[in-house]
Amino acid sequence: MHRFVQEELQATLDVEHVERFGQARFFFSASIHPIERFFRLRSPEKLYAVVLRQNALELPPWPDEREAAEEQLARQVASRGAWTDALRAWQRFGREGVQSFRVTAKRAGKLAAHLSSNGIAEFVGEALAEAMGWTVDLHDYDLEVMIHLNDEHLIACLPLLERSCQQAQLPFPGLSQPVAWAMARTVEPSPGDLVLDPMCGSGILLLEAAQCWPGAFYLGLDDDPKQLERSRKNSAVLEAAPCASLSFGRSDARRLPLKSSSVDAVLCDLPFGKQYGSEEGWAPRPTRLRTLHPFSSG
Ligand SMILES: C[S@@+](CC[C@H](N)C(=O)[O-])C[C@H]1O[C@@H](n2cnc3c(N)ncnc32)[C@H](O)[C@@H]1O
């Protein structure tokens, strides 16, 4: 996945260097202009403007007393962060100015184990209210400030985009869309290809692929009529072109109604666990799969 993220950030935002942190976080610098490029990204689930990022080992030593340590951290965040740039980026994502805000904090690790997440949020809230003139409102807020403190770093950031809310608008969500995008990216269907999802559920994998790789044809099968109904309702939300390239039908994946050598690629988020009753049941083994290769065009 990280290679795909890196490639997408480089190609879409002209980012030179992408720093990967852990399994799923990526840091990069990019110009905020033109803003539309950010809305085209498919791989990130969430996008934040980083106000402050400091190596935890380079932070001043924490006072032993919890509240004094939380106050020190709050002063650090309020005074040292790149607030002007981060707020400018935040506004470019369609927000008005800030009147009210809330702070959420997550603390983990051993280095600052005597600080509490709630205490950090409270002290940072007070410090920012004083420094910026904003009002704390935990429920009806314009801006959310997120603080992460662990053994690696102290981060303050502002959420810019959450893809599931921003782009999906699907009545029946399923697999996370960035994961669906990454799975489809492994195939990168070409125009004219037929791509099959033999257990399509609410169809997210194929919907995502149809939007990103137009020109191919997508067939979703499932043995549960309710799931197929969900797929159809989801695909009705798409624009006409990707919607027209999608078909759904009822079938048991163990007895596919397709000729051998008839599809170009198979994408599937396999069912497992209690929900699908397959804890001890069948699991598709390679020996059970038939070769499903290109349709002849005639
Ligand atoms: C993990 S879900 C797929 C989720 C899907 N990717 C989504 O985002 O909604 C697995 C699907 O497999 C279907 N399924 C389970 N066994 C099946 C079988 N033998 N033949 C066809 N579909 C099956 C279930 O009905 C379910 O919709």
The ligand as a Gaussian input file, in Angstrom:
#p B3LYP/6-31G(d) Opt

LIG

0 1
 C      -16.581000      -9.430000       2.989000
 S      -18.104000      -9.290000       2.133000
 C      -17.697000      -8.318000       0.781000
 C      -17.718000      -6.911000       1.215000
 C      -17.587000      -5.974000       0.074000
 N      -16.216000      -5.871000      -0.382000
 C      -18.141000      -4.649000       0.481000
 O      -17.406000      -3.658000       0.529000
 O      -19.341000      -4.592000       0.780000
 C      -18.279000     -10.806000       1.458000
 C      -19.522000     -11.056000       0.597000
 O      -19.405000     -12.390000       0.175000
 C      -20.695000     -12.887000      -0.024000
 N      -20.577000     -14.362000      -0.074000
 C      -20.239000     -15.226000       0.906000
 N      -20.210000     -16.475000       0.441000
 C      -20.531000     -16.401000      -0.879000
 C      -20.657000     -17.363000      -1.913000
 N      -20.462000     -18.663000      -1.702000
 N      -20.976000     -16.928000      -3.152000
 C      -21.186000     -15.612000      -3.397000
 N      -21.105000     -14.661000      -2.454000
 C      -20.772000     -15.042000      -1.204000
 C      -21.497000     -12.357000       1.143000
 O      -22.880000     -12.312000       0.832000
 C      -20.877000     -10.955000       1.280000
 O      -21.668000     -10.019000       0.613000

